[in-house]
């Protein structure tokens, strides 16, 4: 558990639940969140967490990398006009 606490604010650990649900579930174990809330979510990013049996630092880091790849791919599609 202590190892997981070091990843509390890691991007790979974040998902969208909405403010009320987020407060309600913040101290619940992953399995309880997955089975009680993630499975019924309408948000694709949250539904993608359902297949995970284990949720630890390795899974969080892998998910963060996957999210980063998706963000970069989308960024390239949009081709923003950014002035630096």
MDTraj code that builds the backbone (N, CA, C; nanometers):
import mdtraj as md
import numpy as np

residues = "UNK UNK UNK UNK UNK UNK UNK UNK UNK UNK UNK UNK UNK UNK UNK UNK UNK UNK UNK UNK UNK UNK UNK UNK UNK UNK UNK UNK UNK UNK UNK UNK UNK UNK UNK UNK UNK UNK UNK UNK UNK UNK UNK UNK UNK UNK UNK UNK UNK UNK UNK UNK UNK UNK UNK UNK UNK UNK UNK UNK UNK UNK UNK UNK UNK UNK UNK UNK UNK UNK UNK UNK UNK UNK UNK UNK UNK UNK UNK UNK UNK UNK UNK UNK".split()
xyz = np.array([
    [0.0816, -0.1198, 0.0000],
    [0.0000, 0.0000, 0.0000],
    [0.0860, 0.1263, 0.0000],
    [0.1947, 0.1253, 0.0768],
    [0.2813, 0.2426, 0.0822],
    [0.3379, 0.2746, -0.0555],
    [0.3721, 0.1707, -0.1327],
    [0.4240, 0.1916, -0.2668],
    [0.3193, 0.2575, -0.3558],
    [0.1943, 0.2216, -0.3370],
    [0.0857, 0.2808, -0.4146],
    [0.0630, 0.4263, -0.3746],
    [0.0831, 0.4590, -0.2480],
    [0.0641, 0.5961, -0.2011],
    [0.1595, 0.6933, -0.2687],
    [0.2765, 0.6476, -0.3095],
    [0.3701, 0.7357, -0.3791],
    [0.3196, 0.7726, -0.5183],
    [0.2168, 0.7039, -0.5656],
    [0.1600, 0.7303, -0.6979],
    [0.0225, 0.7983, -0.6894],
    [-0.0115, 0.8528, -0.5731],
    [-0.1439, 0.9121, -0.5525],
    [-0.1787, 1.0146, -0.6594],
    [-0.0866, 1.1012, -0.6956],
    [-0.1155, 1.2076, -0.7927],
    [-0.0563, 1.1783, -0.9303],
    [-0.0218, 1.0550, -0.9573],
    [0.0354, 1.0144, -1.0861],
    [-0.0728, 1.0212, -1.1941],
    [-0.0369, 1.0714, -1.3107],
    [-0.1340, 1.0844, -1.4204],
    [-0.1982, 0.9514, -1.4567],
    [-0.1235, 0.8441, -1.4475],
    [-0.1770, 0.7127, -1.4821],
    [-0.2819, 0.6615, -1.3855],
    [-0.2902, 0.7220, -1.2686],
    [-0.3857, 0.6786, -1.1669],
    [-0.5162, 0.7579, -1.1753],
    [-0.5180, 0.8620, -1.2517],
    [-0.6347, 0.9500, -1.2593],
    [-0.7376, 0.9001, -1.3594],
    [-0.8631, 0.9260, -1.3273],
    [-0.9711, 0.9009, -1.4214],
    [-1.0827, 0.9995, -1.3918],
    [-1.1849, 0.9993, -1.4735],
    [-1.2946, 1.0943, -1.4587],
    [-1.4131, 1.0246, -1.3934],
    [-1.4547, 1.0763, -1.2798],
    [-1.5720, 1.0228, -1.2104],
    [-1.6758, 1.1309, -1.1836],
    [-1.6356, 1.2521, -1.1767],
    [-1.7232, 1.3587, -1.1323],
    [-1.6908, 1.3903, -0.9871],
    [-1.7114, 1.5134, -0.9482],
    [-1.6670, 1.5606, -0.8172],
    [-1.7265, 1.4827, -0.7007],
    [-1.8570, 1.4596, -0.7014],
    [-1.9210, 1.3898, -0.5894],
    [-1.8728, 1.2460, -0.5765],
    [-1.8687, 1.1730, -0.6870],
    [-1.8204, 1.0349, -0.6826],
    [-1.6731, 1.0293, -0.6454],
    [-1.5966, 1.1236, -0.6952],
    [-1.4544, 1.1249, -0.6642],
    [-1.4319, 1.1389, -0.5138],
    [-1.5034, 1.2297, -0.4508],
    [-1.4917, 1.2466, -0.3053],
    [-1.5361, 1.1203, -0.2322],
    [-1.6449, 1.0632, -0.2785],
    [-1.7028, 0.9455, -0.2132],
    [-1.6092, 0.8248, -0.2206],
    [-1.5366, 0.8123, -0.3292],
    [-1.4565, 0.6916, -0.3516],
    [-1.3081, 0.7074, -0.3239],
    [-1.2620, 0.8259, -0.2923],
    [-1.1173, 0.8500, -0.2875],
    [-1.0406, 0.7586, -0.1929],
    [-1.1015, 0.7107, -0.0872],
    [-1.0298, 0.6229, 0.0060],
    [-1.0636, 0.4752, -0.0137],
    [-1.1475, 0.4445, -0.1107],
    [-1.1857, 0.3051, -0.1345],
    [-1.0766, 0.2316, -0.2118],
    [-1.0626, 0.1026, -0.1876],
    [-0.9672, 0.0232, -0.2661],
    [-1.0070, 0.0208, -0.4139],
    [-0.9084, 0.0006, -0.4996],
    [-0.9318, -0.0017, -0.6440],
    [-1.0434, -0.0981, -0.6832],
    [-1.0416, -0.2188, -0.6286],
    [-1.1404, -0.3209, -0.6666],
    [-1.2821, -0.2721, -0.6368],
    [-1.3022, -0.2043, -0.5252],
    [-1.4348, -0.1515, -0.4922],
    [-1.4768, -0.0427, -0.5903],
    [-1.3835, 0.0449, -0.6264],
    [-1.4132, 0.1496, -0.7250],
    [-1.4457, 0.0868, -0.8602],
    [-1.3629, -0.0093, -0.8999],
    [-1.3816, -0.0751, -1.0299],
    [-1.5182, -0.1412, -1.0388],
    [-1.5501, -0.2214, -0.9370],
    [-1.6744, -0.2981, -0.9413],
    [-1.7979, -0.2127, -0.9156],
    [-1.7839, -0.1071, -0.8378],
    [-1.9000, -0.0263, -0.8031],
    [-1.9252, 0.0931, -0.8923],
    [-1.8198, 0.1468, -0.9529],
    [-1.8358, 0.2719, -1.0271],
    [-1.7810, 0.2660, -1.1691],
    [-1.6596, 0.2159, -1.1857],
    [-1.5979, 0.2155, -1.3176],
    [-1.6778, 0.1332, -1.4179],
    [-1.7327, 0.0201, -1.3741],
    [-1.8071, -0.0688, -1.4645],
    [-1.9312, -0.0036, -1.5236],
    [-1.9872, 0.0936, -1.4551],
    [-2.1112, 0.1564, -1.5018],
    [-2.0876, 0.2964, -1.5580],
    [-1.9634, 0.3337, -1.5729],
    [-1.9311, 0.4665, -1.6232],
    [-1.9673, 0.4797, -1.7710],
    [-1.9999, 0.6002, -1.8105],
    [-2.0252, 0.6304, -1.9518],
    [-1.8996, 0.6866, -2.0182],
    [-1.7935, 0.6968, -1.9424],
    [-1.6699, 0.7571, -1.9916],
    [-1.5718, 0.6471, -2.0315],
    [-1.5320, 0.6490, -2.1588],
    [-1.4463, 0.5433, -2.2135],
    [-1.3173, 0.5270, -2.1329],
    [-1.2551, 0.6380, -2.0970],
    [-1.1297, 0.6338, -2.0226],
    [-1.1462, 0.5590, -1.8900],
    [-1.2591, 0.5755, -1.8258],
    [-1.2863, 0.5082, -1.6989],
    [-1.3204, 0.3615, -1.7223],
    [-1.3972, 0.3328, -1.8256],
    [-1.4313, 0.1937, -1.8581],
    [-1.3073, 0.1099, -1.8890],
    [-1.2034, 0.1729, -1.9400],
    [-1.0804, 0.1011, -1.9730],
    [-1.0098, 0.0455, -1.8493],
    [-1.0496, 0.0884, -1.7310],
    [-0.9892, 0.0385, -1.6069],
    [-1.0529, -0.0915, -1.5588],
    [-1.1693, -0.1250, -1.6111],
    [-1.2441, -0.2421, -1.5639],
    [-1.1661, -0.3734, -1.5779],
    [-1.0937, -0.3997, -1.6865],
    [-1.0244, -0.5283, -1.6991],
    [-0.9088, -0.5499, -1.6005],
    [-0.8608, -0.4438, -1.5376],
    [-0.7469, -0.4576, -1.4473],
    [-0.7847, -0.5376, -1.3237],
    [-0.7098, -0.6451, -1.2984],
    [-0.7281, -0.7244, -1.1764],
    [-0.6440, -0.6666, -1.0634],
    [-0.5282, -0.6134, -1.0997],
    [-0.4365, -0.5554, -1.0023],
    [-0.4121, -0.4102, -1.0399],
    [-0.3979, -0.3240, -0.9399],
    [-0.3749, -0.1828, -0.9652],
    [-0.2621, -0.1350, -0.8750],
    [-0.1416, -0.1397, -0.9280],
    [-0.0242, -0.0997, -0.8522],
    [0.0639, -0.0083, -0.9353],
    [0.1814, 0.0239, -0.8846],
    [0.2714, 0.1159, -0.9545],
    [0.3019, 0.0761, -1.0992],
    [0.3211, -0.0510, -1.1266],
    [0.3524, -0.0943, -1.2641],
    [0.2362, -0.0650, -1.3586],
    [0.1139, -0.0934, -1.3146],
    [-0.0039, -0.0693, -1.3982],
    [-0.0264, 0.0812, -1.4167],
    [-0.0041, 0.1571, -1.3120],
    [-0.0224, 0.3025, -1.3179],
    [0.0767, 0.3640, -1.4160],
    [0.2023, 0.3236, -1.4084],
    [0.3041, 0.3777, -1.4990],
    [0.2765, 0.3383, -1.6439],
    [0.2342, 0.2142, -1.6666],
    [0.2022, 0.1705, -1.8028],
    [0.0854, 0.2511, -1.8579],
    [-0.0165, 0.2697, -1.7764],
    [-0.1333, 0.3459, -1.8211],
    [-0.0952, 0.4906, -1.8514],
    [-0.0087, 0.5496, -1.7702],
    [0.0367, 0.6866, -1.7957],
    [0.1061, 0.6950, -1.9311],
    [0.1899, 0.5973, -1.9620],
    [0.2564, 0.5946, -2.0917],
    [0.1579, 0.5799, -2.2059],
    [0.0585, 0.4933, -2.1875],
    [-0.0451, 0.4746, -2.2900],
    [-0.1245, 0.6034, -2.3111],
    [-0.1594, 0.6713, -2.2020],
    [-0.2332, 0.7974, -2.2129],
    [-0.1494, 0.9031, -2.2839],
    [-0.0209, 0.9094, -2.2528],
    [0.0677, 1.0063, -2.3172],
    [0.0746, 0.9823, -2.4679],
    [0.0836, 0.8561, -2.5082],
    [0.0865, 0.8234, -2.6513],
    [-0.0422, 0.8672, -2.7199],
    [-0.1551, 0.8455, -2.6539],
    [-0.2840, 0.8842, -2.7124],
    [-0.2955, 1.0360, -2.7235],
    [-0.2476, 1.1063, -2.6223],
    [-0.2520, 1.2526, -2.6242],
    [-0.1657, 1.3059, -2.7380],
    [-0.0457, 1.2527, -2.7515],
    [0.0431, 1.2977, -2.8589],
    [-0.0143, 1.2665, -2.9963],
    [-0.0750, 1.1505, -3.0124],
    [-0.1364, 1.1151, -3.1408],
    [-0.2493, 1.2122, -3.1745],
    [-0.3306, 1.2442, -3.0762],
    [-0.4414, 1.3381, -3.0986],
    [-0.3866, 1.4773, -3.1287],
    [-0.2829, 1.5177, -3.0571],
    [-0.2212, 1.6488, -3.0774],
    [-0.1720, 1.6618, -3.2218],
    [-0.1125, 1.5551, -3.2736],
    [-0.0626, 1.5579, -3.4115],
    [-0.1765, 1.5693, -3.5122],
    [-0.2912, 1.5112, -3.4823],
    [-0.4067, 1.5189, -3.5715],
    [-0.4622, 1.6604, -3.5773],
    [-0.4615, 1.7273, -3.4644],
    [-0.5219, 1.8601, -3.4544],
    [-0.4352, 1.9651, -3.5220],
    [-0.3052, 1.9473, -3.5193],
    [-0.2090, 2.0413, -3.5764],
    [-0.2378, 2.1836, -3.5284],
    [-0.2224, 2.2062, -3.3987],
    [-0.2550, 2.3377, -3.3435],
    [-0.1626, 2.4466, -3.3956],
    [-0.2158, 2.5661, -3.4032],
    [-0.1394, 2.6831, -3.4424],
    [-0.0950, 2.7514, -3.3135],
    [0.0224, 2.7145, -3.2682],
    [0.0712, 2.7641, -3.1400],
    [0.1850, 2.8618, -3.1632],
    [0.1739, 2.9767, -3.1009],
    [0.2817, 3.0746, -3.1062],
    [0.3657, 3.0603, -2.9807],
    [0.4928, 3.0379, -2.9975],
    [0.5820, 3.0260, -2.8818],
    [0.6675, 3.1481, -2.8686],
])
top = md.Topology()
chain = top.add_chain()
for i, resn in enumerate(residues, 1):
    res = top.add_residue(resn, chain, resSeq=i)
    for name in ("N", "CA", "C"):
        top.add_atom(name, md.element.get_by_symbol(name[0]), res)
traj = md.Trajectory(xyz[None], top)
